[in-house]
Amino acid sequence: MPPNADPLTPLVHPLQWRMNDLIGTAMALRLEQAGKSGVIYSVLYDAYWPGGTKNTACLKNVIGLLTEVASVGSRLRSTSIPTSCWRAGGRARPITARRPTSPTPGRAAAWRLRDIVDYELIAGNSLLETCSSYRADLLRTFWQMGRNAVAQGQQEGPFAYVIPPDQHDATRRPPPRWWTMLREHGLEAQRARAPRSPPRTAARSRKAAWCSRRPALPARSWSR
């Protein structure tokens, strides 16, 4: 569970990680109070890889959290977690004693669906409790991150991307799939009149451009 392991992506506002830590620490506290052992954080799952759903959420100023539990039928054979299960960055991280990331290592016991449900219910209820207790702080923090993002976007690049037309699905039929995905995520997409890099005027407007090798066409936007 959160907080995440190193490394952290530099593309995300630092306040995002502070909120992530706040919620994850509260979850761990409630699980510990309920006598649930083996709770681990800041291990294995980093906050750098952009492919995870929790990480793509963070890139949009949305809190992204991951809680994961062992599968049904697993058996904790000892008070240590096998090193093969906890490798990050090529380094084994055995949990064999009390550590800041795991004050209570897992106990030897059978693992049932009931256990999974209990852990997830406690974590989920803790999330609701934290959001309710820190409602004003969280809302103010989201506002602050959004304000900073707008200011940064007005002063720093990139302001636009030129995407070549030789994508695997670019010319099959309009609109291309990647074009539709850009628009669904709130980005502006236009087709360039001729092959070129985005001029200063296009960069200022922060419009995504599609540079086409076909004959020049009027700039347009496809609609569904």
C-alpha positions, 0 to 999 in steps of 0.5 A: 500500500502507499506510500510508494517505493522509489523512484518517484516521477518528477512530472508529478506535483510534490503535494501529490505524494504528500497526500498519497503518504497521508492516506496510506499511513492512515490505512496502515494505522487502522490495519495495525489497530485491527491486529492485521499483520504483514502490512507493508508499504514503500516496497516493490511498487514505485511511482515512476512507471507510467503504465500503472493505473495509479500512476496515470491518475497522479499525472492528472493531479488525481490521487492514485492508490494501490492496495494489493493482498496475497491470493486466496490459498496462499500460506504464510509459512514463516514470519518472513516474506520470501525474497523472490516476492520483493525485488525492486531495482534488482535488489531483494528486500526480505522482510524478516524483522520489524522495519519502518516499512513493516512494523509487524511482519506477517505471521504463519497462517493460512490465507483465506478470502475472508482475510482479503475482504477484511484487509480491503474493507479496513483500508477502504473505510480508512480512505473514506475516513481520511477524505472526510476528516481532511476534506478542506485540506484536500480540496485546498491542495487540489486547487493549489496543484491545479493553479500551479499546473496552469501557471507552469503550462503558460511559462514552460514547454512543451506547448504542442506535439507534432505527431507523424502520420505513420502511426500503425492506425493513423490512416485506416479510417477517420478518426484515428484511434490515437486522435480520439484518445487525445480528444477524450482526455481533453486535448486539442488536436488539429491536422497540419496543412503541410509537414512542418514543426509547430510554429510559434503561433501554434505553440502558443495555442498549445494545440497538438498537431498532426503533420501529414505527408499527404497533400496540404489540407485545411486545418480541421478537427474530426468529430465522431 
